[in-house]
């Protein structure tokens, strides 16, 4: 069983794109499709025109809210935020900016990309400082996860 990474997102952008994304996610929820952990993000990836098996999208969402000039939601995923899903969102909706903070206490991973603290001013969670993530560090995480999945990097268990 994977450790659960909880990532809170705030998305801002052009009203039309926010409305379209919100509507798509709301329709998935209301269709009776499972947006829970096992399949939710895969359904979203499919709805955005990609094959779920091509992206790391193991997880689901909760708390979807259209609030003012933003969309807010929480993803629950395996080990890390789903960087490939948020990259797809930015490709489909080019005006959006995605701010997040993520917590995976099992491996003491605490990350955020909100350098100015616009939506997530917290510096730490449960005594653990948040690592500030940049676009480059997110891309490095994607490369590392892919290399592990493809067997190019082998993890050695800690005893």
Secondary structure, DSSP 8 states (H G I E B T S, - for coil): ---EEEEEEEEE--HHHHHHHHHHHHHHHHTT---STTTHHHHHHHHTTS-GGGS---EEEEEEEEETTEEEEEEEEESS--HHHHHHHHHHSTT-EEEEEEEEGGGTEEEE--TT-SS---SEETTEE-EE--HHHHHHHHHHHHHHHTTSS------
